Amino acid sequence: MITMQYRHLKWRSQMNEKPEIGKDVIPEDHLLVHLCKLQGLERIAEIGVFGGNLTNRVLNNCPTVKEYYAVDPWKVYIESYDRPPHARETKQEWWEEIFQKVRVIKKRFPNKLIIKRMESIKAARELDKLMTTDDSKFDAVYLDGIHDAPNLINDIYVWLPLCKDYGTICGHDYIKRYRNMMIALDDIFDEHFNFWKINKDLPAEAHKNQGQGGNWWIHLTPEIKKKTIRNIETKYSMLLLMGNQDKIQADYEVGIRKKGEE
């Protein structure tokens, strides 16, 4: 479905076409690096940066990148899918140490790396005021923030309008450990959804460059952007713009997870 639609769009608008990613072939690089090399991306936003491993990998291997926005509050948070946090994650001192790793990368790429130390929604709202034309928006946005359905839905909702037409929104951890996220992504994007599966016949080390598998992406035609926003507003209106740090029971409220399920 998506392949046929994309070829039709290529015939209609050659200038806006982007090379397609093969769903059935796991590349040698991480998804975002693969996208950069395939499409010559120039403006990227990464939401959920942690220690900057992906940030560093992209900036080291993708010379076409001119601006790379690293968005992360680097502070203690709670995920609503009830994963017990590691003791280290509940201490702000530990997060300050993690942030210093990103500051080191900034010194190496002072003109390319823009650090936004703030929550996802706040950063998107701030940038939305500045990005008034399609050319000023991002070629790709990579979402790897708080790993629960409510926060992911909000991240998609606020960052999708900041992606260029025919750009890409993508992310990490489409895996069973985060089942609620998987269900939400399928629901929001419908048949346009793409992802790479982990090859179970290979050891985990073989997937290191791909971010341990589970990377997902959407090629954003104008029609798909409008449809996705409409899906979110129709199905998840109660969750929108609640704020990334709200402690909520939204998974249960929207029926993504039933009480008592593991």
N, C-alpha and C positions, 0 to 999 in steps of 0.2 A: 504493500500500500504506500509506504513512505517513499520507496524507490521510484515508483511510477509517478507519484505526485512531484517529486523533486526533479525528475527528468522533464516533466511538463513545465515546471517553473523555469528550468534552464532554457527551454525553447522560448519562453515568454520574456525572460530577462537575463540575458547572457552576462551583463555587467554585475549583477548581484549574486550570481551562482557561486557556491563554495564547493570544493571537492567533497565527495561523500566518504564517510568512514566505513570500512568493512566490518560489519557486526560479527561475522563468523571467524575473523582472523585476529588473534591477539598480537598486537605489535610488540616490537622490542622496547619501545619507550613507554613512559607513562602517557596516559590519554592526553593530558594537556600539552606535553612536549610533542606528541604525535600530531595534535591539532596545529600547533605552531608551524611545524615543518611542512605539513600538508597544505596549510592555508595561508602561511605568511602572516600570522596574527601580529598586530601592533599594540593593541590596548587590551589588557586582561585585568580582571579582579578575582582575587582568591578570598573566599569568606571562610574563616576558620583556618588560621595559619599555623598555630602551635609553634614549633621550633624552627619553621621555615625550610624544612627539607624540600618540599615541592617548589617553593619560591626560588630557592637556590638552584635547583635542577633546571627550571625553566630559564632563568636568567643566564645560566652558564651555557646552555645548549641552544638557545633560540635568539639569534642576533637580530631577527626582525622586530622583536618586542621593544617598543619605545617607552611605554608606561605600564607599570605593574603595580596595582593597588593591593596591598596586604591589609585585610580587615580582620581585626580580632581584638577583643577587650583585654585579653590576657589577665583574667581574674577568675576567682572561684565561682562556679555555677552549679546548678542542679538540673539534671535531665529528668524529664517526666516519665521515662519508661522504667524508672526504678532500678537502674544499675547502681549497686553500691559503689560510691567513689573510692578510689585509692586514697589512703591517708595523706599522701603527698599533695593530691589535687585539692584538698580542702585548706591548704595553707597558701596565703598570698605570696609569701616569700618564695615559694617554689615557682609560682607563675612569673615572678620578676626575673628569676634566673632563666626561664624559658624565653622571655622577651629579649633578654640580652643577646641571645643567639641571632635573633632577627636584626638587631641593631648592628651586629657584625656584618651581616649581609648588606645592610644599607650603606656601610662604609665602602664596600666594594662596588656598589652600583648606585652612587648618590643621585644620579640624574634619571634613573629609570624606576627605582623602587620608591613608592609613596606609601608610607605606613599610616594607617588609620586605626589608632588604638581606641576603639569604641564598639558598641554593640552593632550588630548587623543592620537593624532597622534604622537606627540613628544615622549610620554612615550612608545608607541608601537614600534617605531623605535629604541629607546634605548634598550628595552628588546629583540628585535629581534636579535641584535648583540650578546646577551649573551645566547640565547636559541637555541643552534645549534643541539640538538638532541630532539627526540620526548619525551623522559623521562624528559627533563628539562622544558617542556612546561606546560601549565595550564590544570588541569582537567576540570575546568569550568571558563568561562568568563561571567560576568553579566553586561549588558549594560543598563545604566540608565542616560545617559549624556544629551546633548542638544536635545530637543524633536522636531526635524523636520527631514524630510526625507533626505536631503543632508548630515547632520551630522551623522545620523544613518547609512546611506550607507557607509560613510567613516569609521565609527567605526567598522562595520562588516568587511570591507575590510582589515583593518590593524590588527585587533585582531584575526580574524579567523585563520590565519597561526600560531598564538601563542597558539592555542588550540591543545591538543593531539588528535591523531587519536582515535576515539571512545569516545572522550570527549563530552562536551556540551557547546554550546554558547546559551545564554539566555538573557532575558531582561524584561523590565517593560512597562506598559502603552500601551498595545495593546487594545485601547479603542477609541470610536468615537471622543472624544475630539481631538485626534491626528490622524485624518483620513489619512493624507498623509503618516504617518509612517506605518499604517496598510496596505495601498496599496503597499508601497515599500517592506514590509516584505513578503507579499503574492507573489509579483512578483519575488523576489530574491530567495526564498526558495522553491517555487512551492508546490508540494504535500507533501514535507517533513516537512512542518510547523505544529507546535503544540502550543496550547495555552489553558489557563483556562478562561472560561467566568465567569462573575459575576452572581450569582444567584439573579435575580431581585425580587424573593419572600422573600428574607431576607434583614434585615436592613444593612446599610453600616458597622455598628460595627461588624457584623458577619464575615466580610471579612478582618478585621484588620490584622490578622496574615498572610494573603496571599498578603499583600501589596495592598489591595483594588482591587484585581483581575487584569486581564489584563496581567498576566505573560505569557511569551512565551518562547519556547525552541526548540532546534534542536539537535538531536543525530548525532554527526559528524563522519560518516564513511569516509574513504578516498575518496570514490566516491562522496559523498555529498559535501565535502570540495572543491574538484576540480570543481564540477558543479556550486557551489555557486560563487566562484571566477570568473568563466567564465561568469556567468550571469551578475555579476556586471560590469566586464570589457566590456561586449558587450552592455549592456543597459544604463550604467551610466558613461561611460568613461570621459565625460566632467566634472564630479563632483569630480573625485578622487584626494585625497590629496590636496584639496584646502586650508585646514586649518580650524580648528573648529571655529575660530573667524571671518572668512570672512562674511561680510554682502552681501548676494547674493539673486538673484531672481531665484534660481535653480528650485524650485518647479514648477514655471511656464514654464521654459525652457524645462523640460523633460515631461511636460504634466501631472504631478501628480495632479495639481490643475489648473483649468481654471480661467482666470481673471474674476473677478466679482462674483466668488462663495464665499460663506461664509464658 
